């Protein structure tokens, strides 16, 4: 058992050393180029919000019986506010996610 361990250890050390020998330093003669910074244009996320999205989500919510929930798309992130019955939060979020295509939603809905 000790001999097998010794053989495996010696072979692994040999392969480790052989992998690094003979190649030299591949990057020794290369000059490093510095990247020039590029300007990043900041965009307003609300500008990319679909104007029909609010109506689409509110229609889907009304169809499921969530009449006390409002949708706000005026900010950078869509926000839903209102109240739902206890245990209905999961169904509400599923309905909103299906209607808006999985985009992020800030949930400010409370259960009553």
N, C-alpha and C positions, 0 to 999 in steps of 0.2 A: 504494500500500500504506500509506503514512504517512497519507494523507488518511482512509482507512477506519478506521485505528486512532484517529485524532484524533476522528472523528465518533462512534465507539463510546464512546470515553472521555467526550466531552462529554455524550452522551445518558445515560450511566450516572450521571454527576455530577448532571445535571439531575433525573433520576428519584429519586436519593437525596435531594436537597435538597427536591424537591416532596413527597416522602412525609412529611417531618417538618414542613413549613410548614403553617400554617393550622389545625392541630389544637390548638395550645396545649398546655399540660401537662394531660393528662387526669386526672392524680392530684393536681392542685394543691389542689383544694377538698375532697378526700376525707380523712376521718380514718382513721387505721389502727387497727384493733381488735387488741388483743393477745389471743392465744389463752390460755385458762386451762388449766393442766395438768390432765390427768385421770389418775387412779390406774390403773396397769397391774397387773392381777392376775397374779402368776407362778403357773404351773401346773407340776405335776410331770409330766414326759413319761412316766414309767413308769405313771402312772395311766391313760394313754390306750392302753396296750399291750393288745392283745387277749389274754385269758387262754388261748385255744386256739392262739395263734400258735406257741408253742414246740413243742407236739406236732405241729402241722401241718408245721413246717419240719423237725423231726427225722424225721418219716415220709417226707418228700420226699427227704431226704438218705440215709436207709437204703435207699430204693427205687433210688437211683442208685449205691449201693455205698460211700457215705462213712460207714463205721461208727465211725471214730475222731474224729468231730467232734461237739462238744457245743454246745448253744445256751443262752445265758444271757439272760433277759429281766428280771432283777431290777433292773438299773440303769436310768438314764434313756435309754440307747441299747442296742439289742440287740447282743450280742457273740457271735461264734462263735469257738471255740477247738478245737485239736486238730492232727492231722497228716493230710496227703494225699500221694499219690504225686506225683512230679515231673511237671509238665505238666498237672495236673488242677485247678489253682487257678481257672482261668477257668470250667470246668464247675461247680465248687463254687459260685462266686459267682453264676453264672447261675441255678442251682437255688435258692439262697437268695433271690435277688431275685424270682424268679417266685413262690415260696411266700409271701413276706411282702408282696407288692404293691408293691415298689419303694421301701420305706421304708429309711432309712439303717441301715447295719450296720457295726459295728466289727469288722474282720477281724484276728484274732490267730492265724490258722491258719498253720502252717509246712509247707513241702514237705520230704519226706524222700527 
